[in-house]
Amino acid sequence: MNRAGPAWLFLAPALLVLGVFFLLPVLAGLALSLTDYDLYALADLHNLRFIGLANYWALLHRPLFWAALGHTLYFVVVGVPLSLLVSLGTALLLNSSAARMKPLFRTILFAPVVTTVVAVAVIWRYLFNTQYGVVDFVLVHMGLPPIDWLGDPHWSMPMIILFAVWKNFGYNMIILLAGLQAIPAELYEAARIDGASTWRQFRHITLPALSPILVMVGILTVSGYFQLFAEPYVITQGGPLQSTVSVLYLMYEDGFRWWNMGTASAVAFLLFLVMFAATAVIWRFGETRGHAA
């Protein structure tokens, strides 16, 4: 009996949905990136021209694109390790705390994840406002000068990184906490009997057991952080002096402010290539560590 037929029959609805809502838009976006689709083409398709890789070539010679890529990489390189460290540290604390308090702390720490990014970003913007923000109010009453957190190019991106870490670390915390609870307690008991310190237990038991989960969490976090948009859009609007313009924010500006859809599509695919390369590096690093272990 041929089992391939029923299998494809059951897979057909899911494949159809993926094809219509994922594959076709991706192919359409790729085709769009090879044209000069803009406001004039939107009004009359006769103005649409095929220009090949001209959009990509123009982006590679555009200073703002490289600045946006640099800001995005800075956000990823600083934000991802910080998010993973906070997530892992919080998961370790929850795993060692009293059993009665774990549900309460999990709920409190996970709450930022389920809140709306825009709503929380607006509150964050008011908290760090120079004139009436709570943070500068406290600094002034402590005898310290106020800091223009969101208006100074040196502070704007660190504040967005801090916001993103606070907003998103709870998701990774829950995954890592589940991984910690899956480690057999007998391993730690045997290590303590042998006289292993807490650091040695963490290094030789916890980290090797969590390595596959850390790789997965790292890939998810990197993919999410490369798609930086809502935070600078709501908090700083890409400023000050374009210091928080990300690649995705640039794509939005080109596509939905200036209606250069071809250029915006090219930005999206260049970002995809960067994300794919970063993911491949993390995956390769995880495989190397796995073989070494």
Secondary structure, DSSP 8 states (H G I E B T S, - for coil): ---HHHHHHHHHHHHHHHIIIIIHHHHHHHHHHTB--SHHHHH-GGG--B-TTHHHHHHHT-HHHHHHHHHHHHHHHHHHHHHHHHHHHHHHHHHHS-TTTHHHHHHHHHHHHHS-HHHHHHHHHHHT-TTT-HHHHHHHHTT-----TTTSHHHHHHHHHHHHHHHHHHHHHHHHHHHHHTS-HHHHHHHHHTT--HHHHIIIIIHHHHHHHHHHHHHHHHHHHHT--HHHHHHTTT-STTTT--HHHHHHIIIIIS--HHHHHHHHHHHHHHHHHHHHHHHHHHHHHHHH-
